[in-house]
Amino acid sequence: FAPGLPALAGYQRDNLSHDIAAGLAVAAIAIPGSVATAQLVGFSPVVGLYASALPMLVYAFFGTSRQLMVGPSAATGAIVAAAVAPLAGGDADQAWALAIALTFITGVLCVGARFIRRGALADFLSKPILVGFMNGVALNVVLSQIGVLFGIRIEASGILPRAWEFLNRLPSTHWPTLAVGVVTVAMLLAVPRITRRLPAALFAMVTAGFAVQFFNLDALGVRTVGPVPSGFPVPRVPYIPIEHLPVLLAEAAGLALVLFSTTMVAARSFADRNRYEIDADREVAALGAVNIAAAFAHGFAVKGTNSRTAVGEVAGGRTQVTGIVTAI
């Protein structure tokens, strides 16, 4: 029922210092990444943090991988945004409520798949399909954010219409905004070449924040996040609007398949490298549990992430306590 419990019960204290260091390293990239993903979907930055903490704790108890880190990603964010936007009609609060409902239904479907032993479905999506899908998502993310980078408001939907509108509005680029973006991207690329001990994403975010404050860039028209609400959300069962249930069920089925397939690719790659086994049926149940937890915490869909798991491994993480430290 909870594969992580026996491992936690027999935890060896020699691993604690390694897991704490790795957990801090993962948190250093999880915080800016989660904030950015929430904004990509169109939510408050704090929603990304909601989706990062509780699911990580839940996975430590229900997952079969001792290394896998779960959380929101640009890919899941883009899928959720595409699913709820047509139903929300431009209402941000309605979109958030629908995203929570979609995440909850996705989690329930994953748990149900475990009881009918559908974990093997991950074997039927070949690597070329997943790579093609993820590249399509990457194109969609780039075109949804390129207007933000240049300070241009783009209203079109679809890859080609967005690209055409961007080219037409290029002369109205907001240069201070573009300068902040270009320098931030340069830091993301340069820091890992200089040292791998410093988390590039966190360094870039903090430096950009200081630059905005020191040079008063918001007065020049550079849009900022603004105040982020503090404290924890009050857990509650998500409200699922009956009129949207058929659409949400269909979207959740597709989302569950994508989340599980990409999670298994990540989990298996690290398990093979470190010579331990992953139970596909239990992993689909764990993925369901973490998404139900994300919905209760007012977050949105989460999955296993390659980047955070790799950071945890490089930083010396040895057990699922790394994820618990990150969550805390």
C-alpha positions as CSV (number, residue, x, y, z in Angstrom):
1,F,0.0,0.0,0.0
2,A,2.8,2.4,0.9
3,P,6.1,1.1,-0.4
4,G,8.1,4.0,1.0
5,L,7.1,3.3,4.7
6,P,9.4,0.2,5.1
7,A,12.4,2.2,3.7
8,L,11.7,5.1,6.0
9,A,11.2,2.8,9.0
10,G,14.7,1.3,8.3
11,Y,16.3,4.6,7.5
12,Q,20.1,4.8,8.2
13,R,21.3,8.0,9.8
14,D,24.5,8.0,7.7
15,N,22.4,9.0,4.7
16,L,20.8,12.1,6.5
17,S,23.5,14.7,5.7
18,H,23.6,13.6,2.0
19,D,19.8,13.7,1.7
20,I,19.5,17.2,3.4
21,A,22.2,18.6,1.0
22,A,20.5,17.1,-2.0
23,G,17.0,18.2,-0.8
24,L,18.2,21.8,-0.5
25,A,19.7,21.6,-4.0
26,V,16.5,20.3,-5.5
27,A,14.5,23.0,-3.7
28,A,16.8,25.7,-5.2
29,I,15.6,24.8,-8.7
30,A,12.1,23.7,-7.7
31,I,11.1,27.1,-6.3
32,P,11.8,29.2,-9.4
33,G,10.7,26.4,-11.7
34,S,7.3,26.0,-9.9
35,V,6.7,29.8,-9.8
36,A,7.4,30.0,-13.5
37,T,5.2,27.1,-14.4
38,A,2.3,28.5,-12.5
39,Q,2.6,31.8,-14.4
40,L,2.9,29.8,-17.7
41,V,-0.6,28.4,-16.9
42,G,-1.9,31.8,-16.0
43,F,-2.1,31.3,-12.2
44,S,-0.6,33.1,-9.2
45,P,3.0,32.1,-8.5
46,V,2.0,30.7,-5.2
47,V,-0.1,28.0,-6.9
48,G,3.2,26.5,-8.3
49,L,4.5,26.2,-4.7
50,Y,1.2,24.6,-3.6
51,A,1.7,22.0,-6.3
52,S,5.3,21.3,-5.2
53,A,5.2,20.7,-1.5
54,L,2.5,18.2,-0.5
55,P,2.8,16.0,-3.6
56,M,6.5,15.5,-2.8
57,L,5.7,14.4,0.7
58,V,3.1,12.0,-0.6
59,Y,5.4,10.4,-3.2
60,A,8.0,9.6,-0.5
61,F,5.4,7.2,1.1
62,F,3.7,5.8,-2.0
63,G,6.4,5.7,-4.7
64,T,8.7,2.8,-5.5
65,S,11.7,5.0,-6.7
66,R,14.0,6.2,-4.0
67,Q,15.2,9.0,-6.2
68,L,12.3,10.4,-8.3
69,M,11.3,14.0,-7.6
70,V,7.7,15.0,-8.6
71,G,6.3,18.5,-9.3
72,P,4.8,20.7,-11.9
73,S,6.5,21.1,-15.2
74,A,6.2,23.3,-18.3
75,A,4.8,20.3,-20.2
76,T,2.0,19.5,-17.6
77,G,1.3,23.2,-17.3
78,A,0.8,23.6,-21.0
79,I,-1.5,20.6,-21.2
80,V,-3.6,21.8,-18.2
81,A,-3.8,25.3,-19.7
82,A,-4.9,24.0,-23.1
83,A,-7.6,21.8,-21.4
84,V,-9.2,24.4,-19.1
85,A,-8.9,27.6,-21.1
86,P,-11.8,26.9,-23.5
87,L,-14.0,26.0,-20.5
88,A,-13.0,29.0,-18.3
89,G,-14.0,31.7,-20.9
90,G,-11.1,34.0,-19.8
91,D,-12.0,33.9,-16.1
92,A,-8.7,33.2,-14.2
93,D,-10.4,32.0,-11.0
94,Q,-12.6,29.7,-13.0
95,A,-9.6,28.3,-14.8
96,W,-7.8,27.6,-11.5
97,A,-10.9,25.8,-10.1
98,L,-11.2,23.7,-13.3
99,A,-7.4,22.9,-13.2
100,I,-7.8,21.7,-9.6
101,A,-10.8,19.5,-10.7
102,L,-8.9,18.2,-13.7
103,T,-6.0,17.3,-11.5
104,F,-8.2,15.5,-9.0
105,I,-10.0,13.4,-11.7
106,T,-6.6,12.6,-13.2
107,G,-5.4,11.3,-9.8
108,V,-8.5,9.2,-9.4
109,L,-8.1,7.7,-12.8
110,C,-4.4,6.8,-12.1
111,V,-5.4,5.1,-8.8
112,G,-8.1,3.2,-10.6
113,A,-5.7,2.1,-13.3
114,R,-3.5,0.5,-10.6
115,F,-6.4,-1.7,-9.4
116,I,-7.0,-3.1,-12.9
117,R,-3.2,-3.4,-13.4
118,R,-2.8,-1.0,-16.3
119,G,0.8,0.0,-15.4
120,A,1.9,-1.9,-18.5
121,L,0.4,0.8,-20.6
122,A,3.6,2.8,-20.3
123,D,5.3,0.2,-22.4
124,F,3.1,0.9,-25.4
125,L,4.1,4.5,-25.9
126,S,7.4,4.4,-27.7
127,K,10.2,6.9,-27.2
128,P,9.7,8.5,-30.6
129,I,6.1,9.3,-29.7
130,L,7.0,10.8,-26.4
131,V,9.9,12.8,-27.9
132,G,7.7,14.1,-30.6
133,F,5.0,15.0,-28.1
134,M,7.4,16.8,-25.7
135,N,8.9,18.7,-28.6
136,G,5.5,19.9,-29.6
137,V,4.8,21.0,-26.1
138,A,8.2,22.8,-26.1
139,L,7.2,24.7,-29.2
140,N,3.9,25.7,-27.6
141,V,5.6,26.9,-24.4
142,V,8.2,28.9,-26.4
143,L,5.5,30.7,-28.4
144,S,3.3,31.3,-25.3
145,Q,6.3,33.0,-23.5
146,I,8.1,34.8,-26.4
147,G,5.7,37.7,-26.1
148,V,6.4,38.0,-22.4
149,L,10.1,38.0,-23.1
150,F,9.8,40.8,-25.6
151,G,7.1,42.7,-23.6
152,I,4.6,42.2,-26.4
153,R,1.0,41.2,-25.8
154,I,0.0,38.2,-28.1
155,E,-3.6,37.3,-28.2
156,A,-3.7,34.6,-31.0
157,S,-3.9,30.9,-30.3
158,G,-2.2,28.1,-32.2
159,I,1.4,27.8,-33.2
160,L,1.3,29.6,-36.6
161,P,-1.1,32.4,-35.7
162,R,1.0,33.2,-32.6
163,A,4.3,33.2,-34.6
164,W,2.7,35.5,-37.2
165,E,1.3,37.9,-34.6
166,F,4.7,38.0,-32.9
167,L,6.5,38.9,-36.1
168,N,3.9,41.7,-36.8
169,R,4.2,43.2,-33.3
170,L,8.0,42.9,-33.1
171,P,8.5,46.6,-33.7
172,S,6.7,47.4,-30.5
173,T,9.2,45.4,-28.4
174,H,9.6,46.8,-24.8
175,W,13.4,47.1,-24.6
176,P,13.9,47.1,-20.8
177,T,11.8,43.9,-20.6
178,L,13.8,42.2,-23.3
179,A,17.1,43.3,-21.6
180,V,16.0,41.6,-18.3
181,G,15.0,38.5,-20.2
182,V,18.2,38.2,-22.3
183,V,20.5,38.8,-19.3
184,T,18.5,36.2,-17.2
185,V,18.8,33.6,-20.0
186,A,22.5,34.4,-20.3
187,M,22.9,33.7,-16.6
188,L,21.0,30.4,-16.9
189,L,23.5,29.3,-19.7
190,A,26.7,30.7,-18.1
191,V,26.4,29.7,-14.5
192,P,26.6,25.9,-15.1
193,R,29.7,26.4,-17.2
194,I,31.4,28.3,-14.4
195,T,30.3,26.1,-11.4
196,R,27.8,23.3,-10.9
197,R,27.6,24.0,-7.2
198,L,25.5,27.1,-7.7
199,P,21.8,26.5,-8.8
200,A,21.5,28.6,-12.0
201,A,17.8,29.0,-11.9
202,L,17.8,30.3,-8.3
203,F,20.8,32.5,-8.9
204,A,19.2,34.0,-12.1
205,M,15.9,34.7,-10.3
206,V,17.4,36.3,-7.2
207,T,19.8,38.5,-9.4
208,A,16.9,39.6,-11.6
209,G,14.9,40.4,-8.5
210,F,17.7,42.6,-7.1
211,A,18.1,44.3,-10.5
212,V,14.4,45.2,-10.6
213,Q,14.6,46.6,-7.1
214,F,17.9,48.4,-7.4
215,F,17.3,50.0,-10.9
216,N,13.5,50.5,-10.2
217,L,12.8,48.6,-13.4
218,D,9.0,48.3,-12.7
219,A,8.8,52.1,-13.1
220,L,10.2,51.6,-16.6
221,G,7.3,49.2,-17.5
222,V,8.9,45.9,-16.6
223,R,6.1,43.7,-15.3
224,T,6.8,42.0,-12.0
225,V,5.2,39.2,-10.0
226,G,4.2,41.4,-7.2
227,P,3.3,40.2,-3.7
228,V,3.0,36.4,-3.3
229,P,0.4,35.3,-0.7
230,S,2.0,33.7,2.4
231,G,0.7,30.7,4.5
232,F,-0.8,27.4,3.5
233,P,-4.0,26.7,1.5
234,V,-6.9,25.1,3.5
235,P,-7.2,21.6,2.1
236,R,-10.6,20.8,0.7
237,V,-12.2,18.4,-1.7
238,P,-12.2,20.0,-5.2
239,Y,-15.6,21.1,-6.7
240,I,-16.3,19.4,-10.0
241,P,-18.8,21.2,-12.2
242,I,-21.3,18.6,-13.5
243,E,-21.7,20.5,-16.8
244,H,-18.0,20.2,-17.6
245,L,-17.6,16.6,-16.3
246,P,-17.6,14.8,-19.7
247,V,-14.9,17.1,-21.1
248,L,-12.8,17.0,-17.9
249,L,-13.0,13.2,-17.9
250,A,-11.7,13.0,-21.5
251,E,-9.0,15.5,-20.9
252,A,-8.0,13.7,-17.6
253,A,-7.7,10.4,-19.4
254,G,-5.2,11.9,-21.9
255,L,-3.4,13.8,-19.2
256,A,-3.1,10.7,-17.0
257,L,-1.5,8.7,-19.9
258,V,1.0,11.4,-20.7
259,L,1.9,12.0,-17.0
260,F,2.4,8.3,-16.3
261,S,4.4,7.6,-19.5
262,T,6.8,10.5,-18.9
263,T,7.1,9.7,-15.2
264,M,8.0,6.1,-16.0
265,V,10.6,7.1,-18.5
266,A,12.3,9.2,-15.8
267,A,11.9,6.7,-13.0
268,R,13.1,3.8,-15.0
269,S,16.2,5.6,-16.4
270,F,17.4,6.4,-12.9
271,A,16.5,3.0,-11.6
272,D,18.4,1.3,-14.4
273,R,21.4,3.5,-13.7
274,N,21.5,2.7,-10.0
275,R,20.4,-0.9,-10.3
276,Y,17.1,-1.2,-8.5
277,E,13.5,-2.1,-9.7
278,I,10.4,0.0,-10.3
279,D,6.9,-1.4,-10.0
280,A,4.8,0.1,-12.8
281,D,1.5,-0.7,-11.1
282,R,2.5,0.9,-7.8
283,E,4.0,3.9,-9.7
284,V,0.7,4.6,-11.4
285,A,-1.0,4.5,-8.0
286,A,1.6,6.8,-6.5
287,L,1.1,9.2,-9.4
288,G,-2.6,9.2,-8.7
289,A,-1.9,9.9,-5.0
290,V,0.4,12.8,-5.7
291,N,-2.1,14.4,-8.1
292,I,-5.0,14.0,-5.6
293,A,-2.7,15.6,-3.0
294,A,-2.0,18.5,-5.4
295,A,-5.7,19.0,-6.0
296,F,-6.4,19.1,-2.2
297,A,-3.6,21.6,-1.8
298,H,-5.1,23.8,-4.6
299,G,-2.3,23.0,-7.0
300,F,-2.4,21.5,-10.5
301,A,-1.1,18.4,-12.3
302,V,2.4,17.0,-11.3
303,K,4.6,14.3,-12.6
304,G,8.1,12.9,-12.1
305,T,10.7,15.3,-13.4
306,N,14.0,14.4,-15.0
307,S,15.7,17.8,-14.1
308,R,14.9,17.7,-10.4
309,T,15.7,14.0,-10.1
310,A,19.1,14.6,-11.8
311,V,19.9,17.5,-9.5
312,G,19.1,15.3,-6.4
313,E,21.3,12.5,-7.8
314,V,24.3,14.8,-8.6
315,A,24.0,16.4,-5.2
316,G,24.3,13.1,-3.5
317,G,20.7,12.2,-2.5
318,R,20.4,8.6,-1.4
319,T,16.8,8.0,-0.4
320,Q,13.3,9.5,-0.6
321,V,14.1,11.7,2.4
322,T,15.6,14.0,-0.2
323,G,12.1,14.7,-1.5
324,I,10.8,15.2,2.0
325,V,13.5,17.8,2.7
326,T,12.7,19.6,-0.6
327,A,9.0,19.7,0.4
328,I,9.7,21.1,3.8
